[in-house]
Amino acid sequence: MKRSRGLAAAVVLGATLASPPAIRADATSTSGPASPALADYLQAAEANNPALAAARHATDADVATVARAGSWPDPQLSVGWFLSPVETRVGPQEQRLALRQRLPWARGTAREAAARTADVSRARAEEIRATLRRDVAQAWWDAYLLERTIAITSRNLELVVDLERVVREKYRTGEAGRLDLGRAHIELGRVEDRVRGLRDRVPAVRARLASLLSLPDGSSLPLPVDADSVPSAPSSDRVTAQVGPAAPRLATADARVEEAGARRALAGRASWPDLMLGVEWIRTGDARAANVAGSGDDPWVVSVTADLPIFRGKIRGAVEEAEAREAATRSERRRTEDELRAAAESARVDWADADRRIALYRDGLVPEAADSREAAFAAYRAGDATFLDLVDAERLLLELSIEEERARADRGRAAAALEFVTGRDWTGEGIR
């Protein structure tokens, strides 16, 4: 029994060591994606990425300052003792106790300004999230293109191996010359080298994805093999209509404008005098003389103190500075909107161009190149085509097949760019 338990424990331990551990960016993050689908990569990136986590923590910090900015100042309590009692008719004043409370006029305005700052932080976090999603999606499509290129080139290598075997057979029978055999060997070596070069790029692609997901170097990430479904490009009118407050960069610009307006209002409140209300109690001893009316009575003092904002230059300077900053943020907002409209149209055009190329290669060029390759192979076997004709047909099919996959990747990258610009998921496949 003990021996079987020991064997079971060894098996469990071996399985634990053999399986990859859960990769975590910090104590609260999740592991990497469970599948090569883009949605899984986006979800893992949002859970792990430290830049996004930092932005969200900064938002929490700014939100926490809102209550502090709008709170009342702490009251002031002072206690004093007369080193030499002040003699009055009703007795010596020995001790005093005072309580004061400042009443700031700008308390609500300060809270509003802090709230707008929190809005900027919140919008900035969303912009960082959108940037992360775009970067992950584009890296994912780069990985997809590499995987598909490796697969297509590997299939081409198998065809070249078959071709080299045919040439060898023809060379043995005297139907092909030494020149064709040498060219076959050269072509085989060239394609083998291309496959090795493509596979050598896989670690770099994995490292880029791992950095976006905040996973350790060398993490065994599953790379995509099949393309996610991406619809046709939207119309120009639809895209233009979506460049609005939902766009992350524009939302940040709007929040900065609102913050600048609140700061301008707060600067204007500096010309309003703050008040301080106070109440003071003075402890008085008994009068020295007998039968003095009010002997030992403790007096109370109520006071009102007002700041006098008579130095108008600094107030005027602060207001002018706030107004200039508000004007700058409004101009920056207009510039951002113009840039986003241009970027949105550029991404849409890239998407539409990728649609056109996919249809061209998928429905026309690639099938024709495949037929040409088969015809060239049959003709070469029959002695009606040269070896160079066959090699040209092989290379053409390879390049056109890769270009079709490149167009698919370009379409996915354009969709990711358009989502970043507009803040809208145009594919229906991502996570918002």
Solvent accessible surface area in square Angstrom, and as a share of the most:
residue,aa,sasa,rsa
1,M,165,0.74
2,K,173,0.73
3,R,219,0.80
4,S,63,0.41
5,R,163,0.59
6,G,42,0.41
7,L,122,0.61
8,A,57,0.45
9,A,62,0.48
10,A,59,0.46
11,V,96,0.55
12,V,98,0.57
13,L,106,0.53
14,G,37,0.36
15,A,60,0.47
16,T,85,0.49
17,L,139,0.69
18,A,89,0.69
19,S,58,0.37
20,P,111,0.70
21,P,103,0.64
22,A,68,0.52
23,I,38,0.19
24,R,136,0.50
25,A,36,0.28
26,D,74,0.38
27,A,99,0.77
28,T,122,0.71
29,S,4,0.02
30,T,70,0.41
31,S,46,0.30
32,G,22,0.21
33,P,15,0.10
34,A,104,0.81
35,S,38,0.25
36,P,48,0.30
37,A,41,0.32
38,L,23,0.11
39,A,31,0.24
40,D,43,0.22
41,Y,0,0.00
42,L,6,0.03
43,Q,112,0.50
44,A,7,0.06
45,A,1,0.01
46,E,31,0.14
47,A,48,0.37
48,N,3,0.01
49,N,16,0.08
50,P,76,0.48
51,A,57,0.44
52,L,1,0.00
53,A,36,0.28
54,A,59,0.46
55,A,12,0.09
56,R,105,0.38
57,H,129,0.57
58,A,50,0.39
59,T,13,0.08
60,D,91,0.47
61,A,57,0.45
62,D,38,0.20
63,V,65,0.37
64,A,71,0.55
65,T,41,0.24
66,V,30,0.17
67,A,72,0.56
68,R,173,0.63
69,A,35,0.27
70,G,0,0.00
71,S,59,0.38
72,W,132,0.46
73,P,46,0.29
74,D,123,0.64
75,P,80,0.51
76,Q,96,0.43
77,L,120,0.60
78,S,50,0.32
79,V,70,0.40
80,G,21,0.20
81,W,168,0.59
82,F,51,0.21
83,L,184,0.91
84,S,87,0.56
85,P,66,0.41
86,V,69,0.39
87,E,93,0.42
88,T,52,0.30
89,R,167,0.61
90,V,34,0.19
91,G,1,0.01
92,P,19,0.12
93,Q,35,0.15
94,E,66,0.30
95,Q,33,0.15
96,R,97,0.35
97,L,67,0.33
98,A,5,0.04
99,L,85,0.42
100,R,79,0.29
101,Q,48,0.21
102,R,75,0.28
103,L,53,0.26
104,P,29,0.18
105,W,124,0.43
106,A,23,0.18
107,R,65,0.24
108,G,49,0.47
109,T,17,0.10
110,A,26,0.20
111,R,107,0.39
112,E,82,0.37
113,A,0,0.00
114,A,9,0.07
115,A,22,0.17
116,R,52,0.19
117,T,35,0.20
118,A,3,0.02
119,D,42,0.22
120,V,13,0.08
121,S,16,0.10
122,R,115,0.42
123,A,14,0.11
124,R,104,0.38
125,A,10,0.08
126,E,65,0.29
127,E,21,0.10
128,I,39,0.20
129,R,23,0.08
130,A,4,0.03
131,T,42,0.24
132,L,11,0.05
133,R,6,0.02
134,R,66,0.24
135,D,41,0.21
136,V,0,0.00
137,A,7,0.05
138,Q,44,0.20
139,A,1,0.01
140,W,1,0.00
141,W,5,0.02
142,D,44,0.23
143,A,0,0.00
144,Y,6,0.02
145,L,21,0.10
146,L,5,0.02
147,E,42,0.19
148,R,47,0.17
149,T,12,0.07
150,I,21,0.11
151,A,34,0.26
152,I,11,0.06
153,T,0,0.00
154,S,24,0.16
155,R,124,0.45
156,N,10,0.05
157,L,37,0.18
158,E,111,0.50
159,L,55,0.28
160,V,2,0.01
161,V,58,0.33
162,D,54,0.28
163,L,2,0.01
164,E,13,0.06
165,R,102,0.37
166,V,9,0.05
167,V,0,0.00
168,R,89,0.32
169,E,76,0.34
170,K,20,0.09
171,Y,88,0.33
172,R,164,0.60
173,T,94,0.55
174,G,62,0.60
175,E,116,0.52
176,A,11,0.09
177,G,41,0.39
178,R,148,0.54
179,L,115,0.57
180,D,27,0.14
181,L,15,0.07
182,G,20,0.19
183,R,80,0.29
184,A,1,0.01
185,H,81,0.36
186,I,125,0.63
187,E,5,0.02
188,L,32,0.16
189,G,33,0.32
190,R,90,0.33
191,V,1,0.00
192,E,59,0.27
193,D,86,0.45
194,R,69,0.25
195,V,3,0.02
196,R,138,0.50
197,G,35,0.34
198,L,16,0.08
199,R,132,0.48
200,D,110,0.57
201,R,136,0.50
202,V,21,0.12
203,P,88,0.55
204,A,70,0.54
205,V,24,0.14
206,R,78,0.28
207,A,43,0.33
208,R,106,0.39
209,L,0,0.00
210,A,1,0.01
211,S,74,0.48
212,L,31,0.15
213,L,0,0.00
214,S,30,0.19
215,L,12,0.06
216,P,72,0.46
217,D,132,0.68
218,G,77,0.74
219,S,15,0.10
220,S,96,0.62
221,L,6,0.03
222,P,47,0.30
223,L,13,0.06
224,P,1,0.01
225,V,80,0.46
226,D,113,0.58
227,A,40,0.31
228,D,33,0.17
229,S,81,0.53
230,V,16,0.09
231,P,60,0.38
232,S,85,0.55
233,A,25,0.19
234,P,8,0.05
235,S,57,0.37
236,S,43,0.28
237,D,118,0.61
238,R,116,0.42
239,V,1,0.01
240,T,67,0.39
241,A,82,0.64
242,Q,62,0.28
243,V,5,0.03
244,G,14,0.14
245,P,101,0.63
246,A,72,0.56
247,A,0,0.00
248,P,3,0.02
249,R,68,0.25
250,L,0,0.00
251,A,33,0.26
252,T,8,0.05
253,A,11,0.08
254,D,39,0.20
255,A,12,0.09
256,R,106,0.39
257,V,13,0.08
258,E,103,0.46
259,E,35,0.16
260,A,12,0.09
261,G,14,0.13
262,A,10,0.08
263,R,101,0.37
264,R,90,0.33
265,A,43,0.34
266,L,47,0.23
267,A,18,0.14
268,G,29,0.27
269,R,76,0.28
270,A,53,0.41
271,S,29,0.19
272,W,117,0.41
273,P,53,0.34
274,D,35,0.18
275,L,51,0.26
276,M,20,0.09
277,L,83,0.41
278,G,8,0.08
279,V,56,0.32
280,E,18,0.08
281,W,61,0.21
282,I,17,0.09
283,R,124,0.45
284,T,11,0.06
285,G,15,0.14
286,D,111,0.58
287,A,15,0.12
288,R,207,0.76
289,A,65,0.51
290,A,86,0.66
291,N,160,0.82
292,V,30,0.17
293,A,80,0.62
294,G,34,0.32
295,S,44,0.28
296,G,20,0.19
297,D,88,0.45
298,D,52,0.27
299,P,50,0.31
300,W,170,0.60
301,V,65,0.37
302,V,121,0.70
303,S,44,0.28
304,V,98,0.57
305,T,72,0.42
306,A,46,0.36
307,D,60,0.31
308,L,134,0.67
309,P,34,0.21
310,I,115,0.58
311,F,145,0.60
312,R,112,0.41
313,G,42,0.40
314,K,149,0.63
315,I,15,0.08
316,R,139,0.51
317,G,35,0.34
318,A,42,0.32
319,V,34,0.19
320,E,98,0.44
321,E,91,0.41
322,A,12,0.09
323,E,82,0.37
324,A,64,0.49
325,R,151,0.55
326,E,16,0.07
327,A,57,0.44
328,A,60,0.47
329,T,31,0.18
330,R,118,0.43
331,S,54,0.35
332,E,74,0.33
333,R,56,0.20
334,R,142,0.52
335,R,112,0.41
336,T,7,0.04
337,E,36,0.16
338,D,97,0.50
339,E,68,0.30
340,L,1,0.01
341,R,94,0.34
342,A,67,0.52
343,A,41,0.32
344,A,1,0.01
345,E,59,0.26
346,S,61,0.40
347,A,7,0.05
348,R,42,0.15
349,V,71,0.41
350,D,79,0.41
351,W,1,0.00
352,A,37,0.29
353,D,53,0.27
354,A,0,0.00
355,D,29,0.15
356,R,135,0.49
357,R,42,0.15
358,I,3,0.01
359,A,41,0.31
360,L,79,0.40
361,Y,28,0.11
362,R,111,0.41
363,D,98,0.51
364,G,21,0.20
365,L,62,0.31
366,V,26,0.15
367,P,59,0.37
368,E,110,0.49
369,A,4,0.03
370,A,35,0.27
371,D,98,0.51
372,S,56,0.36
373,R,13,0.05
374,E,99,0.45
375,A,62,0.48
376,A,16,0.12
377,F,29,0.12
378,A,60,0.46
379,A,28,0.22
380,Y,8,0.03
381,R,131,0.48
382,A,74,0.57
383,G,57,0.55
384,D,119,0.62
385,A,22,0.17
386,T,83,0.48
387,F,2,0.01
388,L,87,0.43
389,D,70,0.37
390,L,0,0.00
391,V,6,0.04
392,D,83,0.43
393,A,13,0.10
394,E,3,0.01
395,R,96,0.35
396,L,93,0.46
397,L,31,0.15
398,L,5,0.02
399,E,72,0.32
400,L,26,0.13
401,S,17,0.11
402,I,3,0.01
403,E,51,0.23
404,E,20,0.09
405,E,16,0.07
406,R,91,0.33
407,A,0,0.00
408,R,50,0.18
409,A,0,0.00
410,D,37,0.19
411,R,36,0.13
412,G,2,0.02
413,R,53,0.19
414,A,7,0.05
415,A,5,0.04
416,A,8,0.06
417,A,25,0.20
418,L,0,0.00
419,E,24,0.11
420,F,26,0.11
421,V,10,0.06
422,T,1,0.00
423,G,11,0.11
424,R,87,0.32
425,D,26,0.14
426,W,21,0.07
427,T,32,0.18
428,G,67,0.64
429,E,87,0.39
430,G,24,0.23
431,I,62,0.31
432,R,118,0.43
